[in-house]
Amino acid sequence: MSTSTEEITDGIESERFGPAVLASIGSVLLALYFYYVRGDKQRGQFVGFWPVTILAMASYFQLEEIKQLLASDDE
């Protein structure tokens, strides 16, 4: 049984606003709060790096899942 490209992309599209995206949006808001409201620019900049890391990790895990799906089709 083979998994088509459409089936793989349908599974990915359904998770567009998953926990990683929501955590990234939350950390951007937190960074803006620290930077502008609290005046703690160093902490605001530090927290501002979190979204990139969160999204990169989510991307990595999605790619690993796709690789496993493709590998299971080859068997």
C-alpha positions in Angstrom: 0.0 0.0 0.0 1.5 3.3 -1.0 0.9 6.7 0.6 0.4 9.4 -2.0 1.9 12.9 -1.8 -1.7 14.2 -1.3 -2.2 12.1 1.8 1.0 13.3 3.3 0.4 16.9 2.6 -3.2 16.6 3.8 -1.9 15.4 7.2 0.5 18.3 7.4 -2.0 21.0 6.3 -4.4 19.9 9.1 -1.8 20.9 11.7 -1.1 24.4 10.4 -1.9 26.1 13.7 -0.7 23.4 16.0 1.0 23.8 19.4 4.3 24.9 17.9 2.8 27.9 16.0 0.8 28.9 19.0 3.8 28.7 21.3 5.8 30.8 18.8 3.1 33.5 18.7 2.9 33.5 22.5 6.7 33.9 22.8 6.6 36.8 20.3 4.0 38.5 22.4 6.0 37.8 25.6 9.1 39.2 24.0 7.2 42.4 23.0 5.8 42.7 26.5 9.3 42.4 28.1 10.9 44.8 25.6 8.3 47.6 25.5 6.1 47.3 28.6 8.6 46.2 31.2 11.6 47.9 29.6 13.8 44.9 30.0 15.3 44.9 26.5 17.8 42.2 27.1 15.2 39.7 28.3 12.9 40.8 25.4 15.6 40.1 22.9 16.4 36.7 24.5 12.7 35.6 24.4 12.5 36.9 20.9 14.8 34.1 19.7 12.5 31.4 21.0 10.0 31.3 18.1 12.7 30.5 15.6 13.9 27.6 17.7 10.4 26.3 18.4 9.5 26.4 14.7 12.8 24.8 13.7 12.2 21.9 16.1 8.6 21.4 14.9 9.9 21.4 11.3 12.5 18.7 12.1 9.9 16.5 13.8 7.5 16.8 10.8 10.3 15.9 8.4 11.2 12.8 10.5 7.5 11.8 10.5 7.4 12.2 6.7 10.6 10.1 6.3 9.1 7.3 8.4 5.9 7.4 6.3 7.9 7.1 3.1 10.1 4.4 4.6 7.1 2.3 5.6 5.7 2.5 2.0 8.9 1.1 0.6 8.5 -2.1 2.7 
